[in-house]
Amino acid sequence: MTGSLDRGDVHLSQGLMEAGHGTCRWGCSVALFLGQFENKIDKKGRVSVPAPFRSILGAPTGNVAFFFPPDKSPSLEGGGPDRLEKLQERLDQLGEFTPEYQRLQLMFNDAIELPFDPEGRIMLPRKQIERAQIDEIALFVGSGRTFQVWAPANYAAHRERVEQVQNAAANLPPASQGGAAA
């Protein structure tokens, strides 16, 4: 284990979200996955889930993390049972033959349940390690209600692409307000 990066930590967010509604009245608390942590993967595929993430997931009391591949990035998305419940609620609201229903159904098909060992580690299956292109180091990245696991170089490239898009959008000329140009 290489420890946490300087930017990593998890806090209870006060007054941010009311469960399931996207808004919050002051005083509510939601545990969010925040920050970045690098941990070494051993030869058996075991990796320690960062302690702040484990505390949100309820480990090591026998709880598990659920992982599934996001749409296109070479990473894994992780979370607890509450994340799967929210996805199931969304699935229940959709028509069975809609593209979103089928996409969510595929996420469930590809999801895996990984229990924690007594040291707070999970064993990532070889298929998941290969899919996320992770070699020796797994970068855990907090994403609010979920987290992602990346190869550090892939995350750096992903972050750079996102920042380039943001910078390009910030440099667009303002939309015209109608009317003719002078």
C-alpha positions as CSV (number, residue, x, y, z in Angstrom):
1,M,0.0,0.0,0.0
2,T,1.4,3.4,-0.9
3,G,-0.9,5.4,1.2
4,S,-3.2,8.3,0.4
5,L,-2.4,11.2,-1.8
6,D,-2.4,14.7,-0.3
7,R,-5.8,15.5,-1.8
8,G,-7.5,12.4,-0.3
9,D,-10.0,12.2,2.5
10,V,-13.7,11.5,3.1
11,H,-16.0,13.7,5.1
12,L,-19.6,13.8,6.0
13,S,-21.1,16.5,3.9
14,Q,-23.5,18.7,5.9
15,G,-26.5,20.2,4.2
16,L,-25.8,18.9,0.7
17,M,-28.2,16.2,-0.2
18,E,-31.5,14.8,1.0
19,A,-31.6,11.1,0.2
20,G,-33.1,10.5,-3.2
21,H,-34.1,14.1,-3.9
22,G,-31.0,16.0,-4.9
23,T,-31.6,18.7,-2.4
24,C,-31.2,19.0,1.3
25,R,-32.4,20.9,4.3
26,W,-29.7,22.1,6.6
27,G,-28.6,19.6,9.1
28,C,-28.7,16.4,7.1
29,S,-25.5,14.4,6.6
30,V,-24.5,12.2,3.6
31,A,-21.3,10.2,3.5
32,L,-19.5,10.9,0.3
33,F,-16.5,9.3,-1.4
34,L,-13.9,12.1,-1.8
35,G,-10.3,12.3,-2.7
36,Q,-7.7,10.1,-4.3
37,F,-5.7,7.1,-2.9
38,E,-3.1,4.9,-4.5
39,N,-2.8,1.3,-3.3
40,K,-0.7,-1.5,-4.5
41,I,-2.3,-4.7,-6.0
42,D,-0.5,-7.9,-4.8
43,K,0.1,-10.9,-7.1
44,K,-3.2,-12.5,-6.1
45,G,-5.1,-9.4,-7.2
46,R,-5.8,-8.2,-3.6
47,V,-5.9,-4.5,-3.0
48,S,-6.7,-2.5,0.2
49,V,-9.7,-0.3,-0.1
50,P,-8.9,3.1,1.4
51,A,-10.0,3.2,5.0
52,P,-12.3,6.2,4.5
53,F,-14.0,4.4,1.7
54,R,-14.3,1.3,3.8
55,S,-15.9,3.3,6.6
56,I,-18.6,4.5,4.2
57,L,-19.2,0.9,2.9
58,G,-19.4,-0.5,6.5
59,A,-16.3,-2.7,6.3
60,P,-14.9,-4.8,7.8
61,T,-18.2,-5.9,9.3
62,G,-18.8,-8.3,6.4
63,N,-20.1,-5.7,4.0
64,V,-19.1,-5.7,0.4
65,A,-18.3,-3.3,-2.3
66,F,-20.0,-3.7,-5.7
67,F,-18.1,-2.9,-8.8
68,F,-19.3,-2.5,-12.4
69,P,-17.7,-1.0,-15.5
70,P,-18.7,2.5,-16.5
71,D,-19.8,3.1,-20.0
72,K,-16.5,3.7,-21.8
73,S,-13.6,4.6,-19.6
74,P,-10.9,2.1,-18.6
75,S,-11.9,2.0,-15.0
76,L,-14.2,0.4,-12.5
77,E,-17.0,2.1,-10.6
78,G,-17.6,1.1,-7.0
79,G,-20.1,1.7,-4.3
80,G,-22.3,0.0,-1.7
81,P,-25.7,-1.7,-1.9
82,D,-27.4,1.7,-1.7
83,R,-26.0,2.6,-5.2
84,L,-27.4,-0.7,-6.6
85,E,-30.8,0.0,-5.0
86,K,-30.9,3.4,-6.7
87,L,-30.0,1.9,-10.0
88,Q,-32.8,-0.7,-9.5
89,E,-35.3,2.0,-8.7
90,R,-34.4,3.8,-11.9
91,L,-34.6,0.5,-13.9
92,D,-38.1,-0.1,-12.4
93,Q,-39.3,3.2,-13.8
94,L,-38.2,2.6,-17.4
95,G,-39.8,0.8,-20.2
96,E,-38.3,-2.7,-20.7
97,F,-37.2,-2.0,-24.3
98,T,-35.7,1.5,-23.9
99,P,-32.0,2.0,-24.5
100,E,-31.5,3.2,-20.9
101,Y,-33.2,0.1,-19.5
102,Q,-31.0,-2.1,-21.5
103,R,-27.8,-0.2,-20.6
104,L,-28.7,-0.4,-16.9
105,Q,-29.5,-4.1,-17.2
106,L,-26.1,-4.7,-18.7
107,M,-24.5,-2.9,-15.7
108,F,-26.3,-5.3,-13.4
109,N,-25.1,-8.2,-15.6
110,D,-21.5,-7.1,-15.3
111,A,-21.6,-6.1,-11.6
112,I,-19.6,-8.1,-9.1
113,E,-19.9,-8.3,-5.4
114,L,-16.5,-8.3,-3.5
115,P,-16.4,-9.0,0.2
116,F,-13.7,-7.5,2.4
117,D,-11.1,-9.7,4.0
118,P,-10.1,-9.0,7.7
119,E,-7.4,-6.6,6.5
120,G,-9.9,-4.5,4.5
121,R,-8.8,-5.9,1.1
122,I,-10.9,-7.0,-1.8
123,M,-9.7,-9.5,-4.5
124,L,-10.2,-7.9,-7.9
125,P,-10.8,-10.6,-10.5
126,R,-8.2,-10.7,-13.3
127,K,-11.0,-9.8,-15.8
128,Q,-11.7,-6.6,-13.9
129,I,-8.0,-5.7,-13.6
130,E,-7.5,-6.2,-17.3
131,R,-10.6,-4.2,-18.2
132,A,-9.5,-1.3,-16.1
133,Q,-5.9,-1.7,-17.5
134,I,-4.5,-1.6,-13.9
135,D,-1.0,-2.9,-13.5
136,E,0.5,-2.8,-10.0
137,I,-1.1,0.3,-8.6
138,A,-4.9,1.0,-8.2
139,L,-5.9,4.6,-7.9
140,F,-9.2,5.0,-5.9
141,V,-11.0,8.3,-6.9
142,G,-13.9,9.6,-4.9
143,S,-16.9,10.6,-7.0
144,G,-19.5,11.6,-4.4
145,R,-21.9,8.7,-3.9
146,T,-19.6,6.3,-5.8
147,F,-15.9,5.9,-6.4
148,Q,-13.8,4.8,-9.3
149,V,-10.7,2.6,-9.6
150,W,-8.2,3.6,-12.3
151,A,-4.7,2.9,-13.4
152,P,-3.0,6.2,-12.4
153,A,-1.8,7.0,-16.0
154,N,-5.2,6.4,-17.4
155,Y,-6.8,8.7,-14.8
156,A,-4.3,11.4,-15.5
157,A,-5.1,11.2,-19.3
158,H,-8.8,11.2,-18.5
159,R,-8.5,14.2,-16.2
160,E,-6.5,16.1,-18.8
161,R,-9.2,15.4,-21.5
162,V,-11.9,16.7,-19.1
163,E,-9.9,19.8,-18.3
164,Q,-9.3,20.5,-22.0
165,V,-13.0,20.3,-22.7
166,Q,-13.7,22.6,-19.8
167,N,-11.1,25.1,-20.9
168,A,-12.4,25.0,-24.5
169,A,-15.9,25.6,-23.3
170,A,-14.8,28.5,-21.1
171,N,-13.2,30.2,-24.2
172,L,-16.3,30.1,-26.4
173,P,-17.7,33.4,-27.3
174,P,-20.9,34.4,-25.6
175,A,-24.2,33.3,-27.2
176,S,-25.7,36.1,-29.2
177,Q,-28.7,37.8,-27.6
178,G,-30.6,38.0,-30.8
179,G,-30.8,41.0,-33.1
180,A,-28.4,42.1,-35.8
181,A,-24.7,42.7,-35.4
182,A,-23.7,46.3,-35.7
